Amino acid sequence: MNLTVKEIAALFGQNEFQEETLISNIEFDSRKITTGGLFVPLAGERDGHDFVNLAKENGAIATFWSQEINKAPKDMIVILVADVLAAFQTLAQYYLQKVKPKVAAITGSNGKTTTKDMTAAVMATQFKTYKTQGNYNNNIGMPYTILHMPTDCEVLVLEMGMDHAGELTELSLLAQPDAGAITIIGEAHIENLGSRAGIAKAKMEITAGLKRDGLLVVPADEELLTPLVSDLTQKVVTFGLSAGDLTATITKEDKTKTTFMVADKEYSIPVIGGYNVKNALIAYALGEYFGVSQQNIKQGLAEFQLTKNRTEWLAAKNGAQILSDVYNANPTAMGLVLDTVANLNTAGRKLAVLADMLELGPDSPTMHARMANHIDDRFNIIFLYGSEMKALFNALTKKDSQLMVYHFDKENKAQLIKLVQAELQPTDTIVLKGSNGMGLTEVVSALM
């Protein structure tokens, strides 16, 4: 970071500061601040201003301040702002303009993080690259990401999340991306956005700040996006497995690797699923647009590392294979994962632990019940967890099938874990999928 106290204060109309002292780090968590840092006292369950003294004890030399001036600390540099979050975002935009990296922005109902990881790996073969860490993809996380990029960053890969209309507009205007991508239009946050059409319109907000001569990459098979991209001045590239400007043909798939062809050249990714090949096509398109060579695109895709809890293969204590995909869930994503596992060649039985998919609105029971279309006798045991999964339990038990199905209410997680541990055999493969709020990470940890 190469920001001084003087230039940060001047950004907010305070020109009395002459300190050329460099700010070494910027944090909104007082526990993470280190010597020479600027503290950002955001409002949360408690007001961040309550933690300014703790930030000072941990090394902060300056703080934003939006409360009464007479309550400000006397032995710190105090930068007065009207709104701390707005100031945080303004500072991030200033720093972005100062460093001047190329920016790639990625959104979508699912696959954002995986696509971000793939894209960053592709870019890193040729450029100094920084990406969104973890799930820091909202109006707090994105400015935090920007303010933590190195001063020599050449390409910044940003994941943009949202659950209400208008949020992506704010993020896109802040980041001013050179290129953007929409992974898929699913059902995530349909409770807030009303319909898949509403979700598609909200995802298109990624173009609000997109450079006029920029690029937008969208799925070819999503009819809801077709009319929305027709009037764009930016270049639009479509992708898909069977249709689009950029297509791929899967040639081989196992539990740790998928091989596919693009324009008569072979590529591979170290993850399973045709849906991940689609994500790879986005990384391919963005890499090509930024001038990454074909050989480097191939290398980046082959070597990318997936963020934790996204289609992650783990080993149970007894040796069984665990496919952990427990960070988030919606019907599209859950169906894709179940289809992929069903088609895998495995040594033993196939089991699944499926938890509630949240924020689906009044059609939630129907959407959960439809998951039965992705479950057949290639699975042996299904464990369902949460009140919404009762609809899937009812749908599965009506099937003429040898499938064993169990249902547990949310307060019975301990019983769920006990039964899964008892049933899981060393040669089995088990997939776990559900919304993050259902806490399936506890089940994964118990199995390991």
N, C-alpha and C positions, 0 to 999 in steps of 0.2 A: 504494500500500500504506500502511496506517495502523496497523501493528503496532509496539509498542515492545519494547525489551529486557525491561522489567519484566513486561509481560503475557505474553510468550512464556515467560520463565523460570518465572513463577507457574503457568503451565499444567502444568508438570512438577514442581511442588512446591517450587520454589526461590524463596522469598519474600525472600531477602536482597538481591536486586538492586533498586535504587531508580532505576536509569537510565530516564528517560523518553525516551531517545534513540530516534528512529524508525529502524526497519530499512528501508533503501531498496530492497533486492532480496534474493531468496532463490534460491540456485543449488546444484545438486549437482555441477556441472562447475566446477572451480576456475578454468578459463580464461575462464569467462563472468561470474564475480563482479565486481561493481564497487564503488566506494567506498560504505561504509555497509552492506554486505551481510551476510547470515547464510549461512554455508556448511553444507551438509548432506552429511557424509562417508559416502555410501552404500557398501556393499560391492559390488564388481564383480569384474572380472578381478584388480584390485588393490583393497585396502582404501582407501576414501576418506580415512581418517585420515592416510594417507601424504601427502596433498596439502593438508593444513591450512595449512602454511607458505606454499605457493604461493598459496592463496586469500587469505591475509593480505597477501602482497605485492601482490595485485591489488585490494585495498581492503576485504576482509572485516574486520568489527570483532567478529564473534561466530561461534561454531561450536557445533553439537551435538557431544557427546562421549560415547562409550559404552565407552571403554577405561579402563585404570587411571588414576586421577586424577593420580598423580605423573608421568604421561607427557604430561599436557595442556599446551598452550602457556601461558606465563606472561603474555604481553602481549596477550591477547585475552580477550573475554568468553566464558567456557566454560559452556555449558548442559548439565548432565549428564542423560543419558537412558539407559534400559535398552536400547533398540533404536532405531537411527537411522531405519530405514524406518517403524516404527510411530509414532515421534515426528513424522516428516514428514507422515504421514497424519492424525495427531491435530491437528497445527497447521492443516492444510488444512481439516479439518472445523470447527475453531474459527473460522477466517477466513470460511468459507462462512456460518456462523451469524451472524457479525458483519455481513457485507455484506447478507445476506438477499435474494439474487436469486431469481427464479423459476428452476427448473431443468428443462430438457428433456434426457432421456437417450436415446441411440440405440444400438442394437446390431443384430446380424444377421450372416449368413454372408458377405454382400457388399453393397456399396452404403452402408455406414455413413458413410464420409467424404463421399460425394456428398450423402447425405441431411442430414448435419450442415451442410454448406455451404449447401444450399438452405434449411434451417430457420433458420440464423443470418441469412441474407439477408432472409428474410421477417420475422423478429423485429426486425431492425435498422431496418426502415422505420418502426417505431413505438416501439421501446425501445432503451435503451443496452444493447448486446449484446456478449457475448464468447463465443468458441467454442474448442474443442480445436484447438490448432495442430498441423499436420502429423498424425502418427500417435501423439501422446502420449495413448494411450487405455488404458494398463494401470495396475497398482497404484503405479507410480512416475509415469507421465505424467499421470494424472488429478489427483493432488494438486498436481503442478507446475502444471497448467492452472489449478486453483482459486486457487492462491497468486499467480498472475500476472494474475488478472482485476482490472480497475480497481475502485476503491472505490465508484464510482457505477454499477456494473453492475446492470442491472435484470433481464436474462434471460441465463442461462448455458446454453449448448448443449454438452453433453458427449457425446463418442463413447466408447463402452465396448467394449473388445475382450476376448477371452478365447480360450484354447485348452485349458483344463482345467475340469472341474466345480468349482464353488465360487468361482471368480474373480469372476464377475459379482455374486454375493451380497456379496462384500467391497466392490466398487465401489458397488453400489446402496445399501448401508447407510451408506457414507461420504457419498454425494451426496444421499440422501433426495429423489429427483426428484419434481416435481409432475406430470410427464407422462413417459411412456416410449414407445418404439416399437421393434418388431422388423421389420427390412426383409424378410428372407427366411430360410428354413431351407435351407441348401445342404449341401455335403459338406466344407466347410473344417474341418480338425482332426478329421475322422472317425477318424483313427488313434488319437487320445487318448480320444474319446468313444464309440466303438464302433458307432454307427449314427446315422441321421438322427433317430430318436426320442430318442437320447441328446443330440444337438445341440439339439433343440427344448426338451428339459427344461432344459438348461444355459442357453439363451437366456432362458427364463422366469425365471431368477434375477434378471433386471432388476427384477422386482416386489418383491424382498426389502425394499427401503427405500422403495418407491413410496408416496406419501401415500395414506392410506385413501380419501380423496375425489378421488384423482387419475384420470388417463387412461392407458390403454394402447392403442396403435394396432398392429394386427397384420394380416398379409395374409389376405384372405378365402379364398384358394385353398389354404391350408396346413392340411390335415386333421389333422396332428400337433399343431397348437396348439389345435384346437377343444375337446378335453376338458380341456386345461390351463388355459384361460381361463374355463371354465364356473363355477367357484366363486369367482372374484375379487369382492371388494367394490367395486373400482374400476370406473369406466366403461370399456367396451371398444368401440372403433370399428374396423371392418374395412374394408379397401380393396382395390381391384382394377380391372382393365380391363373385366371382364365381370360381376363379382359383388362384393357388399360394401355396407356402409353408405355408402361414398364411392367413386364410380366415375368413370372418365374414358373418353372416346372420342377416339382420335387422328384428327385431320383432315388433317394434313400433316406430312411428315417429310423433311428433307434432312440433309446432313452437319454442319450447324452449328446447326440449330434444329428443335424439335419442337413442333407446335401441337396443342392438345387442348381438349376441352369438358368442363366440370364444371358440372352443374346449369344447362345452357343458357348458360353464360358461357365465353368463350374465354380460354385461358391459353397461354403459351409458355415454353419453357426453352431455353437456348442450348447444348443438347447433343442427341445422337442417342439413340434407343433407347426402345422401349416400357417397358423395365425402369426407365429414368430417369423416365418419367411416373409409374410406381408410387412411386418415391422422392419425386417432387413431391407426390403425394397425401398422403404422411406429413407433409411440411412444411406442406401445406394444413391438414390436420387439427390439427396442433400449433398453427399460427398461429391458427386459428379458436378453439381452446380457450383460448389466452392472450389473446384479444380483439383480434387484428389484423383490420383491416377487409378486405373483399373486394378493394378497389382496391389496398391495400398488399400483400396476398398476391400479387396479380397482378404488381405491380411487383417485389417481391422475387424471385419465381421467374424473371422475365424478365431480371433483372440479376445473378443470383448468379454468383460466380466459383468455378470448380472447382479443388480442390487439385491440385497438379502430379502428373502421371503417371496421372491417372484420366481415361480416354477423352478424351485431349488431342490435338487436331489440330495437327500441325506440318508444316513444309515441308522436304523433303529438299534437299540441295545442288543437285541437278539439276532441282528443281521438282516432283518427285513428292509426292503427299499421304500423310502418315504419320498413322495413328491409333495413338497410344501409350497402351496400357493395361497397363503393365508392373509396377505396384506389387504386385499379388497376383493369384492365380488359383485357381479351383476349377471343377469341371465345369459347375455351373450358370452361373457368370459367363462362362466361356469360350464355352459354347454360345450364350448370349444375345448376346454380342458378335459371334460369327461369323454368327448369323442376321441381325443388324442390318446388317452390312457386305454380306452376300450380297444383301440387298434394296435396297441403295443404288444410285442411278443415278450412274454414274461415266463419265468421259471415256474412260479406257483400261482396262487389265486390273486384276484384283484379285489381290493376293498376301497371304500371311499367314506370319508367323514365330511359331510356337507352341513354348513351352518347357514343361518338366516342371511339373506341378501337384504340390506337395509335401504331405506329411502326410495321404495318402489311405489308408494302411494296406494290408492284403493284397489289397483289391479294386482297387488302383491301376491295374494293366494293363487291366482291364475298363473302368474309368471313362475312361481315356485313349482306348481303342479306340472307345468310344461317340461320341467327338467326330466320327467319320466321318459320323454322322447329320446333322451341321451343315455338312458340306462337300460341295459338288457342283460341276458344271461352270460355275457362276457365278464360281468362283475359277479362276485359271489356274496359279498356282505356290504350293505349300505347302513351307515350310522348317520342319523339325522339329528340336528341339534338346534333348538330354538322354536319359538311359537309359530313362526312363518313356515317352517319346514314341515309342520303338521299336514299342510296341503299336499306336499310331495309324498309324505308317508301314506296318505289316503290313496293317492294315485297309484303308487307302486304296489300297495297291498291288493288292489283290484286286478292287477295283472296276473295272467296265468303264467307263473314263473317259479323257478326254483330259488329265486333270490331271497336271501335273508335280510330283513329290514328292521331296524330298531329306531325308535324315536325317544329323545330326551328333551325335557324342558330346560330352559336356560339355567335354572337354579340347581340342576342335577349334573353339572359338569364333572364332578368327582366320580359319579357312577358311570358316565360316558367313558372317561379315561380308564376306569377299572375294567370295563367290558372290552374296550379296544385292546388293551394290553393283554387280556386273557385270550382273545380270539386271534391276535396277530401271530402268525407262524414265521419262522426264519426265511422261508422261500417266498413269502407274500410280497406284493407291491401294494402300497396304500397311498391314495391321494387325499389331500386335505384342502378344502376350498370354502371360504366364507368371508363375510365382511369383517374388517379389522375390529370393529366394535364387539364381535362375538368372542374374541380372545382365543382363537384356535392355536395360537403360538404356545399356549399352555399344554395343549394336547401333544403337539410336536415335541416339546421339551420333555414331557413325561415318557414318550416313546423312546427318546434317545437316552 
